[in-house]
Amino acid sequence: MPQMAILPLRAVLWDFGGVILTSPFEAFRRYESAAGLPQDFIRTINSTNPHSNAWALLERSDISTSEFDELFAQESSARGHRVPGADVLALLSGDIRPNMVAALDAVIAAGFKTACLTNNMATTGESSNERSSALAAVMNRFDVIVESSKVGVRKPEPRFYEIACEMLEVTPGECVFLDDLGINLKPAAAMGMRTIKVADPVDAISQLAAITGIDF
């Protein structure tokens, strides 16, 4: 898009799960294999009625985790296999990617503003104090954090990206956004952001280097 090159880059926006952390989709597939479910069954449930399903409602804090447990079970049952929502929530903890954290540190050192844009659930907690401390150490690096459970909107709703820009005091054209889901990148690109789809973290960091001029 031509408009992307008009403004100099001032901010790097990061998704958390699937970018800074390994993707929960890997855990979903392990669960599906063990339970004899079709591959990507859980993702299919999450992508059906994506703005109003149990997943979306929980990420906007419109329902509790106990309500999610039952509603997700109903939605999955309607597609042929009952999966309790509590089982899905237990699969969400990913591992920190050291190379992405190093890239984040380099971006900060280079003087770029940073934001974490995450669809999350307000009531899910970490059982390990060590893990909680490690996650907090990463989150504390960001200038701002935009959480769906707190702002009441979620990716890919355009307002979510607008909030991030307002908090950082930048325009979309001054941002690059990394996310592992194309559906979340499309509205960002439509607003004028440069976007990077994170499938292979090494490749994503290479793309970020090309955009920012940083030698990671």
C-alpha positions as CSV (number, residue, x, y, z in Angstrom):
1,M,0.0,0.0,0.0
2,P,1.5,3.4,-1.0
3,Q,0.3,5.2,2.1
4,M,2.4,2.9,4.3
5,A,5.6,4.6,3.1
6,I,4.4,8.2,3.6
7,L,5.1,8.5,7.3
8,P,8.3,7.4,9.1
9,L,8.0,4.5,11.4
10,R,7.6,5.4,15.1
11,A,6.0,2.4,16.8
12,V,6.1,-1.4,16.7
13,L,3.0,-3.2,17.9
14,W,3.1,-6.8,19.0
15,D,0.6,-9.5,19.5
16,F,1.4,-11.6,22.6
17,G,0.2,-15.2,22.2
18,G,1.6,-16.6,19.0
19,V,4.2,-13.8,18.7
20,I,6.0,-13.2,21.9
21,L,4.8,-16.6,23.1
22,T,4.5,-19.8,21.1
23,S,1.1,-20.3,19.5
24,P,-1.6,-22.1,21.5
25,F,-2.6,-23.8,18.3
26,E,0.1,-26.3,18.9
27,A,-1.5,-27.3,22.2
28,F,-4.9,-27.4,20.5
29,R,-3.6,-29.9,18.0
30,R,-2.1,-32.1,20.7
31,Y,-5.4,-32.1,22.6
32,E,-7.3,-32.9,19.4
33,S,-5.0,-35.8,18.6
34,A,-5.3,-37.3,22.1
35,A,-9.1,-36.9,22.2
36,G,-9.6,-38.3,18.7
37,L,-11.0,-35.0,17.3
38,P,-10.6,-33.7,13.8
39,Q,-7.4,-31.6,13.4
40,D,-8.1,-27.8,14.0
41,F,-11.5,-28.6,15.4
42,I,-11.0,-26.1,18.2
43,R,-9.9,-23.4,15.8
44,T,-13.0,-24.1,13.7
45,I,-15.2,-23.5,16.8
46,N,-13.4,-20.2,17.5
47,S,-13.7,-19.0,14.0
48,T,-17.5,-19.7,13.7
49,N,-19.5,-16.5,14.5
50,P,-16.1,-14.9,15.5
51,H,-17.6,-11.7,16.8
52,S,-20.3,-13.3,19.0
53,N,-19.2,-16.8,20.0
54,A,-18.1,-17.9,23.4
55,W,-14.4,-17.0,22.7
56,A,-15.3,-13.5,21.6
57,L,-17.6,-12.9,24.6
58,L,-14.9,-14.1,27.1
59,E,-12.2,-11.9,25.5
60,R,-14.5,-8.9,25.9
61,S,-15.3,-9.9,29.5
62,D,-19.0,-10.3,28.6
63,I,-19.1,-13.7,30.2
64,S,-17.3,-15.5,33.1
65,T,-15.0,-18.5,32.6
66,S,-17.7,-20.8,34.0
67,E,-20.2,-19.5,31.5
68,F,-17.5,-19.9,28.8
69,D,-17.0,-23.5,29.9
70,E,-20.7,-24.4,29.2
71,L,-21.2,-22.1,26.1
72,F,-18.1,-23.5,24.4
73,A,-19.2,-27.0,25.1
74,Q,-22.6,-26.2,23.5
75,E,-20.9,-24.7,20.4
76,S,-18.6,-27.6,20.0
77,S,-21.4,-30.1,20.5
78,A,-23.3,-28.5,17.7
79,R,-20.4,-29.3,15.5
80,G,-20.3,-32.9,16.5
81,H,-17.9,-33.2,19.4
82,R,-18.3,-31.8,23.0
83,V,-15.3,-30.0,24.3
84,P,-15.6,-28.3,27.7
85,G,-14.4,-24.7,27.6
86,A,-12.3,-25.3,30.7
87,D,-10.2,-27.7,28.7
88,V,-9.5,-25.1,26.1
89,L,-8.5,-22.4,28.6
90,A,-6.0,-24.9,30.1
91,L,-4.2,-25.1,26.8
92,L,-3.5,-21.4,26.4
93,S,-0.2,-21.1,28.2
94,G,2.6,-20.8,25.6
95,D,6.3,-20.6,26.1
96,I,8.3,-17.3,25.8
97,R,10.3,-17.0,22.6
98,P,13.7,-15.6,23.6
99,N,14.4,-14.4,20.0
100,M,11.2,-12.3,20.0
101,V,12.0,-10.8,23.4
102,A,15.5,-10.0,22.1
103,A,13.9,-8.3,19.1
104,L,11.6,-6.3,21.3
105,D,14.6,-5.2,23.4
106,A,16.4,-4.1,20.2
107,V,13.4,-2.1,19.0
108,I,13.1,-0.3,22.4
109,A,16.8,0.4,22.4
110,A,16.5,1.9,18.9
111,G,13.9,4.4,20.2
112,F,10.7,3.0,18.8
113,K,7.5,3.2,20.8
114,T,6.0,-0.2,21.7
115,A,2.6,-1.6,22.5
116,C,1.3,-5.1,23.2
117,L,-2.1,-5.8,21.6
118,T,-3.6,-8.9,23.1
119,N,-7.0,-10.6,23.1
120,N,-7.1,-12.1,26.6
121,M,-9.3,-13.2,29.4
122,A,-9.4,-11.2,32.6
123,T,-10.0,-14.2,34.9
124,T,-7.4,-16.6,33.7
125,G,-4.4,-16.8,36.0
126,E,-0.9,-18.3,36.1
127,S,-0.4,-21.1,38.4
128,S,3.4,-20.8,38.5
129,N,4.9,-17.8,40.3
130,E,8.1,-18.3,38.3
131,R,6.1,-18.2,35.1
132,S,4.1,-15.2,36.2
133,S,7.3,-13.3,37.0
134,A,8.8,-14.2,33.6
135,L,5.6,-13.0,31.8
136,A,5.5,-9.8,33.8
137,A,9.1,-9.0,33.0
138,V,8.2,-9.2,29.3
139,M,5.0,-7.2,29.6
140,N,6.7,-4.5,31.6
141,R,8.9,-3.7,28.6
142,F,6.0,-2.3,26.6
143,D,5.1,1.4,26.7
144,V,1.4,0.5,26.6
145,I,-0.6,-2.7,26.8
146,V,-4.1,-3.0,25.2
147,E,-6.1,-5.9,26.6
148,S,-9.4,-6.9,25.1
149,S,-10.7,-7.9,28.6
150,K,-10.1,-4.4,29.8
151,V,-11.1,-2.2,26.9
152,G,-14.2,-4.1,25.9
153,V,-13.2,-4.6,22.2
154,R,-10.9,-7.1,20.6
155,K,-8.9,-7.8,17.5
156,P,-10.0,-7.6,14.7
157,E,-12.3,-4.8,15.6
158,P,-10.8,-1.5,14.3
159,R,-11.4,0.3,17.5
160,F,-8.9,-1.9,19.2
161,Y,-6.1,-0.6,17.0
162,E,-7.3,2.9,17.3
163,I,-7.0,2.7,21.1
164,A,-3.4,1.5,20.7
165,C,-2.5,4.4,18.5
166,E,-4.2,6.9,20.8
167,M,-2.3,5.6,23.8
168,L,1.0,5.8,22.0
169,E,0.1,9.1,20.3
170,V,0.9,7.9,16.9
171,T,-1.0,7.4,13.6
172,P,-1.6,4.0,12.0
173,G,0.8,4.9,9.2
174,E,3.6,5.3,11.7
175,C,3.2,1.7,13.0
176,V,4.2,-1.8,12.1
177,F,2.1,-4.6,13.7
178,L,3.1,-8.2,14.2
179,D,0.4,-10.9,14.7
180,D,0.1,-14.6,13.9
181,L,-3.4,-14.3,12.5
182,G,-4.2,-12.8,9.1
183,I,-7.7,-11.9,10.3
184,N,-6.1,-9.6,12.9
185,L,-3.7,-8.0,10.4
186,K,-6.2,-7.1,7.7
187,P,-7.9,-4.2,9.6
188,A,-4.5,-2.9,10.7
189,A,-3.3,-2.9,7.1
190,A,-6.5,-1.2,6.0
191,M,-5.8,1.6,8.5
192,G,-2.4,2.1,7.0
193,M,-0.2,0.0,9.3
194,R,2.7,-2.1,7.9
195,T,2.0,-5.7,9.0
196,I,4.0,-8.8,9.5
197,K,2.4,-12.2,9.8
198,V,4.3,-14.3,12.3
199,A,4.4,-18.0,11.2
200,D,8.1,-18.6,11.4
201,P,9.5,-16.3,14.1
202,V,12.9,-16.1,12.4
203,D,11.3,-15.0,9.1
204,A,9.2,-12.4,11.0
205,I,12.2,-10.9,12.7
206,S,13.9,-10.7,9.3
207,Q,10.9,-8.8,7.9
208,L,11.0,-6.5,11.0
209,A,14.7,-5.8,10.4
210,A,13.9,-4.8,6.8
211,I,11.2,-2.4,8.0
212,T,13.0,-0.9,11.0
213,G,16.5,-0.9,9.7
214,I,17.7,-2.7,12.9
215,D,20.3,-5.4,12.7
216,F,18.9,-8.0,15.1
